Each structure stands twice: as C-alpha cells, then as structure tokens.
C-alpha cells in the first residue's frame, strides 16, 4: 500500500492526470489478500498498480500494527470526491461495469451532486466478459477514445483489477480504478453499512446479512487468511504464497507511485 489518505490520493491523481499520466488504482481488502496468495494473475496486476489503498478497517489496523499510520480509503468513498476533483480540473470520467440500469441511476445521482461533471461515457460489459481478451482491449480503446482521464471499474475482484491491467497495457493517459459495489451504493440499489458499523470494523457483518449466500464463502476465506497471517506473525514464520513462490505475503506501506512486487501484502 502506498496511500496514506484520501486527500493524498486525489491530489496525486489530479496532478498525474495533468501531466498526461495514466495507471491503475486498487483498494485492497482481506479478500484481496487471500486471493493474492493463490492467483498469480491477480498478484501480477497488483504488482503493476500505481496506487494501492487500504480498503477496510482490518487492513488499516494491521498496517498500523506494523508502524504505519494510514487512513481507510475505499472505492465506495473515493468515487464522489475524485469525480468532483476531476470535474473541477476539467477531466472527463467514464464508468465501466455493473448493469445499464445501475449505471444510469448512479450517473444521474453523480450529476445531481456534481453539476459540472463531464461523463465521457459508460458501458456495461456482457455476461462472460473476459478481462484478458480482445473484447477487453477493444473496451479500453473505446474508453481512451472517449477522452476520459479516469475510468471507474465496477466488476468486482479480481475481474476489475485484471481488466485494469489489460487496459493500461493497451492505452495510455487514463487512470483505471477498481471500485467494487460503489456504483450500486450511489444508485441506491444496495444499502451501505452505517458509519458507526464501519468504524467498528463491522461493515462485513452488514453486507453478510444482506447477501449471505454470495458472501459467506468470501468471508470464510478472508477470515481463514487473516487467522493464518496473524498466527504466522506471532510465531515469526514467513507468509509464503501457496504457489511455491519465495516471496513473503505481508502488509507493507511504502511511499511513492507504484508497488514493488516484493513488498505486496
């Protein structure tokens, strides 16, 4: 992770966009950590990320236990302030993922909140969308051709991160940000946990109560990874990926743009 706060990230993204740069922004949570150990493509995408934030209070607390003071910066929290900063700077934005109905409602709500927002376009990919394939590269070209400087991707992990990696390898000058269910929250099709539950590290419980069938396997996997991570930390054992790689999987916060492969958590 290399983002200490939301303001830090937004300031740097606007500055980078002003200098013609593009790249990838990911928001890491416990589920991502568990997938990084077993999914080499997902890990490769993270290794190429320009900015990685702590998405979730457990990740924030674990980072602070390592001596790094960082704030929680989620995809859901980032969309509105970054869109507002992009609008003020004259940078168009693009929305990719979820469904046409959610896109329409979310964009209408964002335009209500940010009247000067320039939406370059939106697109909901078909079922079975391959984030590695030619359809993904074509989508990236359409996004770049629209003039968008920021593209919010709402496909869920790991698909949104894999598409972002394909996109930045295909086009230049656009930032691709994985935002998960953020557009559903903005559109009102899903309810986000109240702030007091978020501050108590209980947003996961709120979401689990809403979608138990879909989220139970995910949270069991995340808690299993967390238990293993903490146990190995207490015993002083390395957090080795299950694919046999010699690289440790651990929480590290660094400064600057880009995430070093050997320092990924």
Backbone torsions as a table, in degrees:
resi	resn	phi	psi	omega
1	UNK	NA	145.6	-178.5
2	UNK	-143.4	26.2	-179.2
3	UNK	-124.7	108.0	-179.2
4	UNK	-76.2	-25.5	-176.4
5	UNK	-158.5	164.1	178.4
6	UNK	-63.3	-45.0	-179.6
7	UNK	-61.7	-39.9	177.2
8	UNK	-57.3	-48.2	-177.3
9	UNK	-64.2	-48.0	-177.6
10	UNK	-62.4	-44.2	179.3
11	UNK	-59.6	-43.7	-178.3
12	UNK	-70.9	-36.4	178.5
13	UNK	-66.2	-43.2	178.7
14	UNK	-64.6	-40.8	177.4
15	UNK	-64.1	-44.9	179.3
16	UNK	-62.2	-44.3	179.3
17	UNK	-62.1	-37.4	177.8
18	UNK	-64.8	-24.8	177.7
19	UNK	-94.8	10.6	176.1
20	UNK	80.9	12.9	-178.3
21	UNK	-88.0	158.7	171.2
22	UNK	-133.5	-173.6	178.8
23	UNK	158.9	-158.1	-176.0
24	UNK	-127.9	141.3	176.1
25	UNK	-126.7	120.8	179.6
26	UNK	-119.3	151.1	178.1
27	UNK	-119.0	108.8	-170.2
28	UNK	-89.1	137.3	175.8
29	UNK	-132.4	-177.2	-176.2
30	UNK	-61.8	-37.0	178.8
31	UNK	-63.2	-39.5	177.4
32	UNK	-62.8	-43.4	179.8
33	UNK	-58.3	-43.9	-178.9
34	UNK	-65.5	-35.7	178.9
35	UNK	-73.8	-31.3	-179.8
36	UNK	-60.7	-29.6	-178.0
37	UNK	-72.2	-23.7	-171.3
38	UNK	-122.7	-8.9	-175.8
39	UNK	-117.2	100.5	-177.0
40	UNK	-64.6	-32.5	178.7
41	UNK	-68.1	-41.0	178.3
42	UNK	-63.9	-43.6	179.3
43	UNK	-63.8	-41.2	179.4
44	UNK	-61.6	-37.6	177.6
45	UNK	-64.0	-44.5	178.9
46	UNK	-63.5	-35.0	-179.5
47	UNK	-65.8	-21.5	179.6
48	UNK	-96.8	-3.9	-175.4
49	UNK	-65.9	144.6	177.9
50	UNK	-86.8	-38.3	179.2
51	UNK	-135.8	133.9	176.9
52	UNK	-129.7	122.8	-179.2
53	UNK	-104.4	164.5	174.8
54	UNK	-89.3	110.1	-179.6
55	UNK	-104.7	98.7	-179.4
56	UNK	122.2	137.0	-178.5
57	UNK	-64.3	-34.2	176.0
58	UNK	-57.6	-40.5	178.9
59	UNK	-66.8	-41.7	178.0
60	UNK	-59.9	-47.0	-178.0
61	UNK	-66.2	-36.7	177.7
62	UNK	-66.7	-39.3	178.0
63	UNK	-65.9	-40.8	179.2
64	UNK	-65.9	-32.4	176.2
65	UNK	-65.3	-23.8	176.6
66	UNK	-87.1	1.8	176.4
67	UNK	96.7	8.7	-178.6
68	UNK	-109.1	125.4	178.1
69	UNK	-92.7	107.4	178.0
70	UNK	-130.2	157.0	177.0
71	UNK	-99.1	159.5	174.0
72	UNK	-75.7	128.5	176.8
73	UNK	-132.8	103.1	-178.3
74	UNK	-97.6	160.0	175.0
75	UNK	-61.5	-38.1	-179.6
76	UNK	-64.5	-35.3	179.6
77	UNK	-79.6	-21.1	-171.1
78	UNK	-84.6	-30.1	-169.7
79	UNK	-58.0	-50.2	-175.2
80	UNK	-67.3	-52.2	-178.9
81	UNK	-65.2	-35.3	177.7
82	UNK	-70.2	-38.7	176.4
83	UNK	-62.4	-38.8	178.7
84	UNK	-66.1	-43.4	178.6
85	UNK	-65.6	-39.3	177.8
86	UNK	-64.2	-41.8	178.6
87	UNK	-62.1	-43.5	-179.9
88	UNK	-65.1	-30.4	179.8
89	UNK	-88.5	-5.9	179.9
90	UNK	81.7	22.4	-179.5
91	UNK	-98.0	122.8	177.3
92	UNK	-69.9	155.3	178.8
93	UNK	-124.9	159.7	-179.4
94	UNK	-133.7	147.8	179.2
95	UNK	-122.2	126.7	-174.5
96	UNK	-131.4	127.2	176.3
97	UNK	123.2	-163.0	-179.2
98	UNK	45.2	-137.7	-178.8
99	UNK	-122.1	163.1	178.8
100	UNK	-59.6	-40.0	-178.5
101	UNK	-64.8	-43.6	179.1
102	UNK	-67.0	-41.6	177.9
103	UNK	-57.8	-46.5	-178.1
104	UNK	-61.1	-45.7	-178.0
105	UNK	-70.1	-39.9	-179.3
106	UNK	-66.6	-43.0	179.8
107	UNK	-65.0	-40.0	177.8
108	UNK	-61.5	-41.4	179.5
109	UNK	-68.0	-39.8	178.1
110	UNK	-65.5	-39.0	177.7
111	UNK	-67.0	-32.2	176.3
112	UNK	-65.9	-41.4	-178.9
113	UNK	-77.2	-31.7	-174.8
114	UNK	-129.0	83.4	-174.3
115	UNK	-58.4	-28.8	-178.3
116	UNK	-91.9	11.1	179.2
117	UNK	-67.4	130.7	176.7
118	UNK	-102.5	110.1	178.3
119	UNK	-96.6	110.5	-177.6
120	UNK	-72.8	-23.3	179.5
121	UNK	164.4	176.4	176.7
122	UNK	-152.3	156.0	-177.9
123	UNK	-157.7	133.7	173.7
124	UNK	-108.6	112.9	-177.1
125	UNK	-69.4	157.9	-179.1
126	UNK	-72.2	164.9	174.7
127	UNK	-59.0	142.3	-179.4
128	UNK	80.5	13.1	-180.0
129	UNK	-55.8	127.1	-179.6
130	UNK	-95.6	112.4	-177.5
131	UNK	-69.5	-9.1	179.0
132	UNK	-100.3	-16.3	-165.9
133	UNK	-85.7	-176.1	-178.9
134	UNK	-65.1	-32.8	177.1
135	UNK	-62.0	-36.1	177.6
136	UNK	-67.9	-41.6	178.7
137	UNK	-66.1	-38.9	176.9
138	UNK	-63.5	-40.9	178.4
139	UNK	-62.7	-41.4	178.6
140	UNK	-61.7	-39.8	179.1
141	UNK	-66.2	-38.8	178.0
142	UNK	-65.4	-40.5	179.5
143	UNK	-63.0	-46.2	179.4
144	UNK	-64.7	-40.2	-179.3
145	UNK	-66.2	-23.4	179.4
146	UNK	-71.1	-14.9	-177.0
147	UNK	90.7	2.5	-179.0
148	UNK	-65.2	138.0	175.6
149	UNK	-101.1	-19.7	176.8
150	UNK	-133.1	130.6	177.1
151	UNK	-120.7	118.7	177.6
152	UNK	-90.2	121.7	-175.5
153	UNK	-106.9	120.3	-178.4
154	UNK	-117.7	71.8	-179.5
155	UNK	-117.0	-8.4	-173.6
156	UNK	79.9	158.5	-179.5
157	UNK	-88.6	143.6	4.1
158	UNK	-93.1	2.3	-172.4
159	UNK	-60.7	-40.5	-176.9
160	UNK	-67.6	-36.6	178.0
161	UNK	-70.3	-37.7	178.2
162	UNK	-67.1	-39.4	176.6
163	UNK	-65.6	-40.6	178.6
164	UNK	-58.5	-41.5	179.8
165	UNK	-64.9	-42.1	176.3
166	UNK	-61.4	-41.9	-176.4
167	UNK	-64.5	-46.5	-177.2
168	UNK	-71.5	-20.5	174.7
169	UNK	-80.2	-13.7	-176.4
170	UNK	-101.9	-38.5	-176.0
171	UNK	-131.2	165.7	178.9
172	UNK	-124.6	159.3	171.9
173	UNK	85.0	8.9	178.0
174	UNK	-128.4	137.3	173.7
175	UNK	-92.1	133.9	178.2
176	UNK	-113.4	123.0	-173.6
177	UNK	-120.5	125.5	174.6
178	UNK	-80.9	124.5	-173.4
179	UNK	-126.8	4.8	175.3
180	UNK	57.4	-125.2	-175.1
181	UNK	-91.2	15.3	-174.3
182	UNK	-55.9	-42.0	-177.3
183	UNK	-69.0	-31.4	175.1
184	UNK	-64.2	-40.0	177.8
185	UNK	-65.0	-44.0	-179.2
186	UNK	-65.5	-39.9	-179.4
187	UNK	-72.6	-19.6	-178.6
188	UNK	86.9	9.7	179.1
189	UNK	-81.6	-17.1	171.0
190	UNK	-133.5	147.1	178.0
191	UNK	-99.2	130.4	177.5
192	UNK	-86.0	154.1	-179.9
193	UNK	-61.3	144.4	174.9
194	UNK	-58.9	155.8	-176.1
195	UNK	-58.2	-37.7	-176.2
196	UNK	-66.6	-32.0	175.5
197	UNK	-71.4	-38.1	177.0
198	UNK	-60.9	-43.7	-177.8
199	UNK	-68.0	-21.8	179.5
200	UNK	-94.4	10.9	-179.1
201	UNK	64.5	31.2	-176.5
202	UNK	-116.7	16.2	176.7
203	UNK	-62.4	-34.0	178.4
204	UNK	-59.7	-39.0	-179.1
205	UNK	-65.5	-40.7	177.7
206	UNK	-60.9	-47.3	-178.5
207	UNK	-68.5	-37.1	178.6
208	UNK	-62.9	-39.2	178.6
209	UNK	-64.9	-29.8	-179.9
210	UNK	-81.0	-37.0	-175.7
211	UNK	-134.7	65.0	-174.1
212	UNK	-63.0	-40.1	-176.0
213	UNK	-66.1	-41.5	-177.7
214	UNK	-77.1	-37.3	-170.0
215	UNK	-95.3	-18.3	-179.3
216	UNK	-57.3	-49.4	178.1
217	UNK	-60.4	-38.8	-179.9
218	UNK	-62.8	-46.4	-177.0
219	UNK	-72.0	-34.2	175.1
220	UNK	-61.8	-42.1	177.3
221	UNK	-63.3	-42.1	-179.4
222	UNK	-65.6	-44.8	-178.7
223	UNK	-67.9	-34.6	176.9
224	UNK	-64.0	-42.1	177.1
225	UNK	-63.8	-44.5	-178.2
226	UNK	-61.7	-43.8	179.1
227	UNK	-61.3	-43.6	178.7
228	UNK	-64.5	-40.7	-179.8
229	UNK	-62.5	-47.4	-178.5
230	UNK	-67.1	-39.3	179.6
231	UNK	-64.1	-45.3	178.9
232	UNK	-64.5	-34.4	177.6
233	UNK	-64.8	-42.4	179.4
234	UNK	-64.7	-38.8	-177.9
235	UNK	-85.3	-7.0	-180.0
236	UNK	74.2	26.7	-179.0
237	UNK	-96.0	151.0	177.9
238	UNK	-70.6	148.3	176.3
239	UNK	-94.0	76.8	-175.2
240	UNK	-81.4	137.8	174.2
241	UNK	-61.6	150.7	-176.9
242	UNK	-74.1	-10.5	-179.3
243	UNK	-86.2	6.0	175.8
244	UNK	93.2	-3.2	178.0
245	UNK	-63.1	149.3	-179.0
246	UNK	-86.4	-3.3	-177.6
247	UNK	-78.2	134.8	176.7
248	UNK	-71.7	147.4	172.1
249	UNK	-106.1	110.3	-173.6
250	UNK	-153.3	164.7	178.3
251	UNK	-84.3	119.5	175.5
252	UNK	-139.0	135.4	175.8
253	UNK	-110.7	130.4	-179.4
254	UNK	-130.1	168.3	179.0
255	UNK	-103.0	152.7	174.0
256	UNK	97.7	174.0	-175.9
257	UNK	-83.8	138.6	178.2
258	UNK	94.4	151.0	-177.7
259	UNK	-121.8	121.0	-178.6
260	UNK	-70.1	135.7	-179.0
261	UNK	-57.2	-35.0	-176.4
262	UNK	-80.0	-5.1	-175.8
263	UNK	-114.5	9.0	178.2
264	UNK	-68.2	143.3	174.3
265	UNK	-91.4	NA	NA
